[in-house]
Amino acid sequence: MSKEKEIRDAIEREKHPERKRTRAEIRSIEREIARIWRDGDEKDLMRFLRGIGLKDESPDFVRAVSVFRSLRAGKH
């Protein structure tokens, strides 16, 4: 990551302290989720969720994995 981008992201977080992630970070997360849906599996999703700070026992983690499983079961 370039220094310029790091500075812009820091400024963005400073301007909006209630926001946990910058727009660029959210876009990056969306791209990674799309990649996991297209090419990955449940373990990839779990690694990704842990990487963005979700704990295995968190309701959001459990819900995301459950939805992924349900959608995968219907995907052919």
Summary of the structure (lengths in Angstrom):
residues: 76
radius of gyration: 15.0
end to end distance: 37.5
largest distance: 44.4
contacts: 158
relative contact order: 0.08
helix: 74%
strand: 0%
